[in-house]
Amino acid sequence: MRVLVLGAGKMTVSLLKGLRSSQNLSEWMIYSPSGTSAQKLASDVGAKFVPDLSQVKNPDWILVGCK
């Protein structure tokens, strides 16, 4: 399942680190405006870092992980 995660703050980090033990996150894509936190989180959980939203085509779900 292709999931786009918008934001990589504390809440999102907690959710994805918990999910990685039971879910394959290799098709998940993580985006943050600065890119720094998304790139680190993607590396930590085995997801893909997306530097630009124009690269994302038709995700199955969008998870809004920001305030």
Residue pairs with C-beta under 8 A, 6 or more apart in sequence:
1 27
1 60
1 61
2 27
2 28
2 29
2 58
2 59
2 60
2 61
3 27
3 28
3 29
3 59
3 60
3 61
3 62
3 63
4 28
4 29
4 31
4 50
4 56
4 59
4 61
4 62
4 63
5 12
5 16
5 28
5 29
5 30
5 31
5 38
5 47
5 62
5 63
5 65
6 31
6 32
6 62
6 63
6 64
6 65
6 66
7 31
7 32
7 64
7 65
7 66
8 30
8 31
8 32
8 37
8 38
8 40
8 41
8 65
9 37
9 65
9 66
9 67
11 65
12 30
12 41
12 63
12 65
12 66
13 41
13 44
15 63
15 65
16 25
16 28
16 30
16 41
16 45
16 47
17 44
17 45
19 25
19 45
20 45
20 46
24 46
25 45
25 46
25 47
26 46
26 47
26 48
27 48
28 45
28 47
28 48
29 42
29 47
29 48
29 49
29 50
29 56
29 59
30 38
30 41
30 42
30 47
30 48
30 49
30 50
31 38
31 50
31 51
31 53
31 56
32 38
35 49
35 51
38 49
38 50
39 49
39 51
41 47
42 48
42 49
43 49
50 56
